Amino acid sequence: MHTYHEPIYLLEVHTSPELKVQIAEQLSIRHESPQLLLIKRGIVEAVANHRYITFSLLQSRFTLPSH
């Protein structure tokens, strides 16, 4: 399990279509919604979409308490 000290951001791209396109192009990913991206030093380390965004996925990537 990894402990991340970097900031975590929530981007609500549904309010900014230009931002959605820019992120997808810059990171060479296909945009889906909802979508979780783990980006470290400008490199996409993990992508999860829709039903694949789960608590256990987040727990495996971040230090989170069990629910």
C-alpha positions in Angstrom: 0.0 0.0 0.0 1.3 3.5 -0.9 1.0 6.6 1.3 0.7 9.7 -0.9 1.5 13.1 0.5 0.8 14.9 -2.8 -2.5 16.8 -3.1 -5.6 15.2 -4.4 -7.8 17.2 -6.8 -11.4 16.8 -7.9 -11.9 18.2 -11.4 -15.6 18.7 -12.4 -15.0 18.6 -16.1 -18.7 18.5 -16.9 -18.7 22.2 -16.3 -15.8 22.8 -18.6 -15.8 20.8 -21.9 -12.5 22.5 -22.9 -10.8 21.2 -19.8 -12.1 17.7 -20.5 -10.6 17.7 -24.0 -7.3 19.3 -22.9 -6.8 16.6 -20.1 -7.6 13.8 -22.5 -5.3 15.0 -25.2 -2.4 16.0 -22.9 -2.5 12.6 -21.1 -3.3 10.5 -24.1 -6.4 9.0 -22.5 -10.0 8.6 -23.6 -12.3 10.6 -21.4 -15.1 8.8 -19.6 -17.3 9.9 -16.8 -17.0 9.2 -14.0 -13.2 8.6 -14.2 -10.4 8.4 -11.7 -6.9 9.2 -12.8 -3.8 8.6 -10.7 -1.1 10.9 -12.1 2.4 11.1 -10.7 5.0 13.5 -12.0 2.8 14.0 -15.1 2.5 10.3 -15.9 -0.8 8.4 -15.7 -0.2 5.5 -13.3 -3.8 4.2 -13.2 -7.1 4.8 -14.8 -10.5 3.6 -13.6 -13.9 4.3 -15.1 -17.5 3.8 -14.1 -18.1 0.7 -12.0 -14.3 0.0 -11.7 -13.9 3.0 -9.3 -14.3 1.1 -6.0 -13.4 1.6 -2.4 -11.1 -1.4 -2.6 -9.3 0.1 -5.6 -8.8 3.4 -3.7 -7.7 1.5 -0.6 -5.1 -0.4 -2.7 -3.6 2.9 -4.0 -3.9 5.1 -1.0 -3.8 4.8 2.8 -7.5 4.8 3.7 -9.3 3.5 6.7 -11.5 0.4 6.1 -15.2 1.0 6.0 
